[in-house]
Amino acid sequence: MVTPLLDNRTLDKIGLNRLIEHLIQGGVHGIFILGTTGEGTSLSYLLRKELIDLTCEMVGDRFPIMVGITDTAPEESIKLTTVAAAAGASAVVAAPPFYFGMSQSELFQYYWKLADQLPLPLFLYNMPSHTKINIAPETVKALSDHPNIFGLKDSSGNAVYFSSVLHMIKSNPSFTLMVGPEEMMASTILLGGHGGVNGGANMFPQLYVALYNAAVARDIELVLVLQEKVMDISQKIYSAGVSGSSYLQGLKTALSLLGICNDFIASPLVNFEAKEKEVLKSNLAQLP
């Protein structure tokens, strides 16, 4: 889920409520806040805590909430999990600390010790493009033995990596494997994955739920039709800009054009300029 903002210090509370209701009506099975799409690492701790409290309050018991706790300081991740647990969240998600380079042995010890101290279930988050560290399949396999580590969200975009993890943890069917890039969700489900954490579902939740259901049912003809729509979104919304953050710029601009929430992006990132917004407006109108 994106984090609707008015400025760097203020949540768009009306937009947040509108977005949550939009997602619920679209049939999603849960939400992940304070991840990459949620700009988690760009927000102050005060704002993160406010988002957790408000989201849990607005959602209630209607579906699970996963909270991103990625940080360079384990103590901060633990504190944020305490807030999430008190608010009623279901689980937390942590990518590797992203400053110092870590060996796989250090990474294993980090996650194992972190999971020991958390009051909520932990999901691993593989995001090597942002953290500079890849959680090796062997490390995922070893960590899956921890009683408080329940799954992995893989945003590497590497199909070989995902298949390797699938193969290694096949003896542990309770360990959940989800993929980040929505363009890969259907294919990974067909191989045995369990679902996707799709940024595009902020805009069109019904589409991504339908694609998930079609993949689970192995309705290949329907998968092919819906996959084409997902790829159109990827091309027309996420590639409307030229910066490294064009995915987020496009997504938030589209949500604003759809009347769901404000398009402000937290510093150090910036919003689309007027010219790019016009391009995106035209592209959005072309989507079926």
N, C-alpha and C positions, 0 to 999 in steps of 0.2 A: 504494500500500500504506500502511495506517496504521502508525504507530510504536507498538508495544506498550510501555507504560511501567508501572513500579511506583510511581515518583514522579518529580519533576523532574530527578533526577540518575541514575536507574537504569532500564535497559532491562528489560522483561519477557522474559528470554531464552528461557524455556520457551514462552511465548506466541508469541514471534517464530518459533521453529522450527515450532510447531504451525500458525501462520498460513501460513508459506511452503509447508509440505507440503500444506496445504489448497488453496492456490492452484495448486500443481503438479498435484495430483490433479484439480482442476477444469478443467485444460486451458488455462490462460492462456498467452499467447504471450510474456510478459515482465512485468517489474514496474518501477514507477517509485517510488523511495523519496525521501524528503525533499521532497516536493511540498506542496501545500496540505493534502491529506488526511493526509500524513505529518507535518504540523506542523513542517516544516523550519525555518522562521524563528523558532520558539519554543524550539528546542533549542540547548544549548551546542555549541560547536565540538567539544569533547571527545566529547560524546554522538553528534554527527553522524558523527564519524570511527569511533566504535565500531560504530554501526549499519551503516555501509558495510562495514567489515571482516567483521562477523558475517554480514550478509546474503550477501555474496559467497562467504563460506566455506560457508554452509549451502546455497546454491543450486548452487555449483560451475559446471559447464558445461551445466546443464540448460535454461536459457533466458537471454536477455539481461537485464541490469540497467541501468536508467537512473537517474542520480543527480541530484537537485536541487541546484544550486549558487547559487541566487538570493541576492544580497547587495547591500548598498549600497556595498561596497568591492570593486572588481574584483580586488584582490590576494587577498582571502579566497576568492573564487570560483576563482581559479587554484590556490590551495593545496588546496582541497577536491577539485578535479579531479585533482591529483597523487596524492592519497590514493586516489581512486576508481580511477585507472589502475593503481596498484600493487596494489590489491585484486582487480582483474580485471573491473571494470565495463565495459560496452559503450559508453556514451555519457553525456553530461551534459545537463541542462536548465536554462535560466536565464530567469526573468522579468526585466523591466526593474528597475533600481534604484528603490526605492519611496519615497525621501524628497524629493529635489529634482525639480521638474517639468522634463521634458526635451523639447526639440523633436524632430521626426522626424530632422532632420539629426544632432543629438547622439546620438539613439538608434542610428542607423545606424553612426556612428563607434564608439560603445561596443561594439556587438556585433561589428563587423568586427575591431576591435583585440583583443577578448577571444578570438574564434575563432582569431586568429593565434597566440595564446600557449597554447592548450589542447592537451594530449596526447591528448584524446579528441574524437570528433565531438560537435558542439553542436546541440541542438534549441532553438529559440526557444519561449517560453512566454508567450502572450498572456493576461493576467489583469487586465484594467483595473479590476475592482471592488476589487481589493486593492492595486494598484500606482499607480492614478490615471493610468496611461499606456496608450494603445491603440497597438499596433504596426500602423501603417497598412498596408493591402494593398500599397501602392506600396513601402513600406519592406521588407516581407517579400519582395517580388519582387526588389528590389535585393540583399538579403542572401542570397537563394538562389543567387546567383552565386559566393558564397564557397566554396571547395573543402572547408572544414571545417564548414559549416553544412548540416545534412542534413534539417531538417524543422521543423514548427511544431506545438505543442500549443495549441489555441485553447480557452480556458475563458470566453470572453466571453458565451456563450449567445446570440450574435447571428447568426442564420442568414444574414442579408444579408451581413454581414462575411465569414463563412466561404465563401459562394458567390463573393464578389468575389475572395478569395484563390485559390480553386480556379481561377477563370477566368484570373487573372493568371499563374499558374505552370503552366498546362497544357502549356507547351512544355518543361517540365523534369519528366519523369515520375519521376525518381529522388528528387525532393523529397517527403518524407512529410508528409501533413496528417492530424492526429488531433484529435479533439474531446474536450473535458473533460466537459461535462454528459452523463451517460449517457442522459438522456431524448432526446438528439439524435443518438446514434450511428448508429442504423439509417438515419435520413433523410439524414445526411451521406454515409454509404457509398453509398447509392443515387444520390447526386449525383456521386460520384467520389472521395470521401474515402477514407482508407486504414484507419481504425479509431478506436477510442476508448480513453481512459484512464479506466476506470470505477471509482469508489470503491465502488460496490455489489458489485463482484466480490470484495471482501474477504469478504463474507458468502456470496454465491451465485455463485461463479465459473462454474459450468456454465451458468447461465441467460444470462449476458452473452456467453459464448463461443458459445452456441447462437444468440443474437440476431445476433451478428456474422456467423456462418456463413450464417444465413438471408438476411441483407441482401446478402452477397457473392453468394449463389446467386440472388438476386432472387426468392426464394420469399415473395411478398407476403402470402399467407394466413398463413404461419407467423410472419412478421414482426409482423403485427397481433396475433396471439395472445400472443407473447412481449413485445411492446411494452406490452401492457396490464399484464402482471406487473411490468415495470419501473416503470410509472407508479404501481402500487399501492405498491411499495417507497418511491418518492419521497414519496408522501403519508403513508404510515403510519410510516415510519422517520425520514425527514429533517425532517418537519414536526411531530414530536411535542412539540417545545419551542417557546418563543416568542422566544428570543434569536437574535442573528445567527449564532451558532455551533451552531444546533440540528442542522444536517446532521452535523457531526462528533460532537456529543454523542449523537445517535441512532445513528450508525454504530458508535461505540465501545461504547455500551451494548448494542446488538444482538450484537456480537461476543462480549461478556462472557456474555450470556444463552445464546449458542450454544456456550459452553464453549471458545472459541478463544483468547482472550487477555484480559488485564486491561483495564478501561475508563478508567483514569486519563488525564486530558487535561492537557497541559503548560500551566503558567501563561504568559500571563495569563488563559487561558480556564479555565472551571470545568466540573465534571461535572454531569449531571442530578441533581436532588433526588429523594428517594424517591418522591414523587407522580408525577413525570414518568417515572421508571423503571417504575412500575406501568402507566402508560398505554402505554408502549412495549412492555412485556411482553405486554400484551393485544393490541396491534396486530400484534406479531410472530407471535403464535399464529394470527392471521387470514390470514396470507399463505399461498398455496398451496404 
